[in-house]
Amino acid sequence: MSSILIKNTQLVNRGKISTADILIKNGRIERIDSTIDVQADKEIDGTGKHCIPGIIDDQVHFREPGLTHKSDLYTEPRAAVAGGVTSFMEMPNTKPPAVTQELLQDKYDIAAQKSLANYSFFMGASNDNIEEVLKTNPKNVCGIKAFMGSSTGNMLVDNPVTLEDLFSKTPMLIATHCEDEETIRGNAAAYKAKYGEEVPIEYHPIIRSVEGCLKSSSLAIDLAKKHGTRLHILHISTADELALFTNAIPLKEKKITSEVCVHHLYFDSSQYATLGTQIKCNPAIKEAKHKAALFEALLDNRLDIIATDHAPHTWEEKQGTYFKAPSGVPLIQHTLNVMLGFYHQGKISLERIVEKMCHAPADCFRVDQRGYLEEGYWADIALIDVEKEWTVQKENVEYKCGWSPFENHTFKGRVEATIVSGHLAYQNGEFFEDKKGMRLEFSPEFTT
């Protein structure tokens, strides 16, 4: 592999910012020092720029196989890299769903050929595949995904016996989508009886309600505590759920962890009036009081990780009526930009952004030798200009679906270059695709 020397950058790592040079060789960070004077195959001037570990997004939907008219394992990793995301963990609700070891391996094989970013894929749980789940290798698979509420794709796990079996027997991390199905179905039936197919989108957070989220998250936590399961609850969206989580112990020692997504921090229900089904997602974006409480819990460590739940659909699909328009928002290219917006508002520091988007996912999932800027670690790096302004337009959206809810919005802060496993994959709007990303590995005993 070629060597890269980044000169005179502001390195953001482990809660500190310092001026440093970074030397990369053979895919790894060989040296970090105040001054490094060696010849490298490529030198990047980091003056005035900040260098952060590559973002690890622990929840994405890239739709391959079976739904590649929306997105795929070539287009979405490119979009990720353009946004400073160097590693992703993708969900099993594809067609067919990844509920056998063979189908799971198929996704890894596709990614090895196509993905510019590093990758891992969740093994999917269903109501009848516990034997397949238990075959999963914790050293090279990020975790088990259980949909305890239905979303895109029919992978609902709602059988109480199955849930007990899953939580009692699974030795590795279980990540859950928590919305109570009975609550949602009852609410949906009531609004459909009143409005038919033309339910106003403003009722989405009432149909997929606060009560439904709390009931399901509470059940998952009860099961995890009962069986000592390693549980990670995805996309927390309500203030009411926050009492379920603790900030009393370090993240790497927590048995029960949580994630918040950028859209639940950024949008609120008042914006359905202008954005409509563009921001229809599950769990639903709710009232402004919830996003305020989520941000507070993020800062005090009740919420551990920032992710995207990147979930593209075509523009045409999104124009359907309430029950026909699918849920999901394309976000991964712009997640760092959203958080840099909060930084410029004085709501969060660069150090905390790095903690929640880079360090915490590595700690939570025990990702081996990634998530930090450390000598000997894989060189996953994003170089960012926190002051550079740019406007999101259709021509610079990298998603296969071709649209973003941020179109015509001007962000302050932009990714200048992204290095994936020591390979310069992106710089100043240009992709370099002669090397693909790597399969993530995990260390059950790994600590940082």
C-alpha angles and dihedrals in degrees: 000000000000122000124242128197119197110197131206099350131155102247115208111198140136094359096309139096118211138162111251149144120238124207118199123195132166092000096305140091102261099178142004116191143144089256129011116184107186135118115259132181089244131019122198121196107226096180109143091005132107121230116209133173112267111273116253111211109199097191126047138138111213094169100223124162111038104002101059094135084077101041141321146199092276103047101039097048087053089053089048093053091048086058096049095260109137100172134034139185112212130208127242101232096106128119105295097021117235097251099130130056090243094053090046091052090051089064092050090051092052092048092050088060100040116020119102090190130061112266150200132174130213119234108236123234120213134176091270113026106082091128091058092045091055091056091064116121110229091201095067106019120072098218150294119291121212121185102211086175125037119252134151105347124020105270100126114157104199105139107114092212091051092050092050089049093048096048095042098047107032111097096189135065117298115205115199139200101211121203122124108244097204091054093049094047092050093050093045092051091051094052093042089054088054102040107015112210091338099077107156111248089234088076093061094096089048094050092044088040139190088247092055092052094047094047093052096042090049091053092050092050092047090053092047093050092046094053102027090243124170100241131185116184113206130219102001105201108173138069088222094067095053095084087066092070135069135213093189099105135039115276095244089059097047118110092192118046137170144210134210123198127223094241092057088053095045110034130050135188094270088072095064085083092065105023100034115175091358086086097036105127141144119278089034126242104252141192121319092252089067096054090049091053091046091054091050091050091048091056095047092047101246083118110051111187138034114216139156112230082214103201117168128198127173119267089243092054090050092056093069126110119275097279094038101045106089122232120246141087130220106234117139098099091055105035094101090047091056091052092046086055089058088047091055089049089056094245098119137011127239088244092058092046089056091046093053100038102034115015099036097052089049091050096042095050095030092236107191115246098337137099096056137072098239134141109262095023123116109273102248104155141159120200110204138185102213093192101048114110123211138162126233110236134165092257093059097043108107098193116113089230087063100221141086133191086230096063111143091013116128115221127196110221129043139196109247099181139000125202118197118195089335095313120116097233100168137018131167095341096316125111124215108202105172089109127042130214125268134247109258118242127207133210115207089198094039118129131171 
